[in-house]
C-alpha cells in the first residue's frame, strides 16, 4: 500500500499547489475563503484515507477500490 500512500500524498500536494497559485494570483478575501474551504475538505479526505490505510492494511481488492473512490473525491 506504500504506492497508494505516496500517490495520495503527491495528489494532496498538487491540490494545495493549484489552490495556492490561484489565491496568489488574486489575493482577496473571497479567494482566501475558497482556499480555506478546499484546504480543509481535501485535508480531511487525505487524513481519513491515511488512517484507513494504516489501520486496516489488508491490501485486498475492496480496500483498493475504496482508495480509488476516495481519490476520485479528491479530484472532485
C-alpha positions, 0 to 999 in steps of 0.5 A, spaced: 500 500 500 506 504 500 504 506 492 497 508 494 500 512 500 505 516 496 500 517 490 495 520 495 500 524 498 503 527 491 495 528 489 494 532 496 500 536 494 498 538 487 491 540 490 494 545 495 499 547 489 493 549 484 489 552 490 495 556 492 497 559 485 490 561 484 489 565 491 496 568 489 494 570 483 488 574 486 489 575 493 482 577 496 478 575 501 473 571 497 479 567 494 482 566 501 475 563 503 475 558 497 482 556 499 480 555 506 474 551 504 478 546 499 484 546 504 480 543 509 475 538 505 481 535 501 485 535 508 480 531 511 479 526 505 487 525 505 487 524 513 481 519 513 484 515 507 491 515 511 488 512 517 484 507 513 490 505 510 494 504 516 489 501 520 486 496 516 492 494 511 489 488 508 491 490 501 485 486 498 481 488 492 475 492 496 480 496 500 483 498 493 477 500 490 475 504 496 482 508 495 480 509 488 473 512 490 476 516 495 481 519 490 476 520 485 473 525 491 479 528 491 479 530 484 472 532 485 
